[in-house]
């Protein structure tokens, strides 16, 4: 007999393995095919990155990049307003109109990535079909479920404030940060969770998202908007420099925590 097993971890990854065994016959007679049994009758489990799938990986990264753009981009809008001393009204942002034009596309990507994440978690079991009960079977599944609830609530808020640009901007900024947090509080950080580990991961993802999203937004408003590069860079530089430094420091801590020993880099497909 060959037994194939799989286990879904809190980090959302599936560990699989197999072992074979035989049952002795009458008076201890060897079973048929005994020569094919492994010496110990067992086998080591393995983490296979292929279980994530190309679609899941691409969708996850697109969702993170889109959320980063919303977070960092509208932090940049706020910094530019403060630097110009823009005082009120919803019609004084013509120089960053490109961000308001791209924001709905970024939001759509976040929505689609969220749906894909829920469906992927529902298919993470041993069977071939969907089991939405798996969304509460692991901590990463719960993160996917929380992200879906958050995105649905944000979509409702955006619909209710359709005529208020400033309110939209705040919702997009806070929504992007919230979505990034749900990505931070999933995966490897949940394998051996602790308050410090989750805090480090959260700060790391938010800082990296702020830096990356802000840089993309800065390129857009300088290349396709009416913001001079010097003005935009001066507004964003203090925040960008701080965010990059925090991302590097927390990233190093995260790497040390998760890798732990050098041989882990060779032990699994993830390494």
C-alpha positions, 0 to 999 in steps of 0.5 A: 500500500502507498499512503499519500498525505497532505497537511495545510499549515497556518502559513497557507502552504501545503506539506505533502509526503508519502510512505508505503507499507505491506501487511504480512500474510498467513503465518507471517508470509511476505506480502506481494511486492515486498521487494518494492518497499522502502527500507524504513517503510516511511518517507520525508514530507516536503514543501512544494512551491508548485502548490501555489501555482503561477496564477496565485503568485502573480495575482498576489503580487499584483494585489500587493503592488496595486494596494501599494500604489493606492497607499503610497500614491495618496500619501504623495497627494497629501504631501503635495497638497501640504507643500502647496498649502492647498486649502480646500475644495475638490477641484484643486488637484489638476496636476495629479489628475493622472493618479485619480484616473489610475486609482480605479484601475488599481482598485479593480486589481485589488478586488480581482486579486482578493477574489482569487485569493479567496478561491485559492484558499478554498481549493487548498485542501486535498480534494479538487473542488472548492471548500470555503470552510478552509478559509477558517481552517488556517490563519492565512485563510482567515487573512484572505477572508478578512481581506475580502470583507475589508475590500467589500466594506471599502467598495461600499464606502467608495460608492457612498462617497462617489461625489467627494474626491477628498473622501475617496482619496482618504478611503483609498489611502487607508484601504491600500494600507489595510489591504497591505496589512492583510497580506503582511499578516499571512504566509510565513509570519504565521508559521510560528507567530509572535507579537514581535514577528507580526509587528515586524512583518506589518511594519515591513510591508507597510514601509515597503508599500509606501516607498514603492507605491509613492515612487510609482505615483511620483513617476506618474505625476511627473511624466503624465501630470503637471508636477515638476520632478524637483517639487515632487521629489522634495515633498516625498523624499523625507517619507521615502527615505524613512520608509526605505530605511525601515523596510530594510531594517525590518526586512533583515529581521524578518529574513533572520527570523524565517531562514534561521539556518542556511541549510533551509535555503536548500531544504525546500522549494521556497528556500 
